[in-house]
Amino acid sequence: MPRFNPLVETLAAPPIPSVFAWGKAYDGRSGPMIDLSQAVPGYPPHPEMLRLLGEYAASRAYTGYGPIEGEDVLRAAYAGHLSQTYGVPLDAGNVHVTSGCNQAFICAAMAIAGTGDAVLMTDPYYFNQETTLAMLGIKTRFAACDPANGFLPDVETLAAAITPDVRALALVSPNNPTGAVYPTELLSAIYDLCVARGIWLILDETYRDFLPEGTGRPHDLFGRAGWQDTLIGLYSFSKSFCIPGHRLGAITAGSGVVEQVAKIMDNLQICPPRSAQAAVATALPLLADWREENRREIARRVEALRATMAHTPAWRIGAVGAYFAFIGHPFGDAPSARVAEKLAKEAGILCLPGSYFGAGQEGYLRFAFANADVETISRLKDRLGGFTLD
């Protein structure tokens, strides 16, 4: 009998569908389901975004193959946006468009590491990145983030975890699953560590557009001399434009990395979805004010969650920001999957167990609060306050 690839066969099934199955078993006893499971915008795309998607999808010009690296118009538009965001000149040659940020991570990992190499990750980690490395035969090393420090990584802990086979450090900021926003000074220190140790820094900034008011530039790393030899930035257009189904992400890197990624993409997909690229290229400057208002709306949801959780002292916020909160549950050694399953089936709160993000995270649950408005978030007070595990 033919066999499966053991690197894939031994992976757990995708986690989100299992959580949705819990939700389907909810009988509505506590009111409408509060869905805090998946990182999707809890508001619709702008009507102009929908119009552009329809217009370009109906154009014959985008029915053939396009450039592997992405449409020139989007690469140029995004490079201009990056230059404004970071205050340094970046150009289209620094951009490779991908079909979502998960694909961007796959391409980055394959470009710099192979079977037997290792990538260092923080713990907790984003599960899709860990499983990506596992199925590629790339080993993982982990550096624990201290809950007492808001789950921010510690530079000395990272340094101690860099073994000779580590080719890169993978970070997510604002973080998934915790929501923690890594300060500019911390990212600078981590970048310096990567330079000193001769490894790549893969920085996933999928939630960059939802940084708190007054944060300023996310970091200054693209302004460093020689950044192209250390930094690989990842991004997703899904959240800002509310179009996760159109699968559009980007890599920002030196031309050498872009060249290697093009080899990989030619085998993965040939080119990203073309009509969506054209739509986003037009929408990027056009919908800037709308995207800024969405950032403010997410900030209001952060504050609503903080206020709500203040009324449920048995539950604690480990970290919160951008799209996520990492919530400590009050049930001691109870497995987080058991807590999350019962919350879904009996309290109508759909969230992810902390164990999905690392074996040491059993005491936590991930709330993707950006999926719920302020009024919905306020309902958590009564549901969590009256919830028991017995």
Secondary structure as UniProt FT lines:
FT   HELIX           6..9
FT   HELIX           15..24
FT   TURN            29..30
FT   STRAND          34..35
FT   HELIX           47..57
FT   HELIX           60..62
FT   TURN            68..69
FT   HELIX           72..86
FT   HELIX           92..94
FT   STRAND          95..98
FT   HELIX           101..112
FT   TURN            115..116
FT   STRAND          118..123
FT   HELIX           127..135
FT   TURN            136..137
FT   STRAND          139..144
FT   HELIX           147..149
FT   TURN            150..151
FT   HELIX           155..161
FT   TURN            164..165
FT   STRAND          166..172
FT   TURN            176..178
FT   HELIX           184..197
FT   STRAND          200..204
FT   TURN            206..207
FT   HELIX           208..210
FT   TURN            213..214
FT   HELIX           221..223
FT   TURN            225..226
FT   HELIX           227..229
FT   STRAND          231..236
FT   HELIX           238..241
FT   HELIX           244..246
FT   STRAND          249..252
FT   HELIX           255..268
FT   HELIX           274..286
FT   HELIX           288..309
FT   TURN            310..311
FT   TURN            313..314
FT   STRAND          316..321
FT   TURN            322..323
FT   STRAND          324..328
FT   TURN            332..333
FT   HELIX           336..342
FT   HELIX           343..347
FT   STRAND          349..350
FT   STRAND          352..353
FT   HELIX           354..357
FT   TURN            359..360
FT   TURN            362..363
FT   STRAND          364..367
FT   HELIX           369..371
FT   HELIX           374..378
FT   HELIX           380..385
//
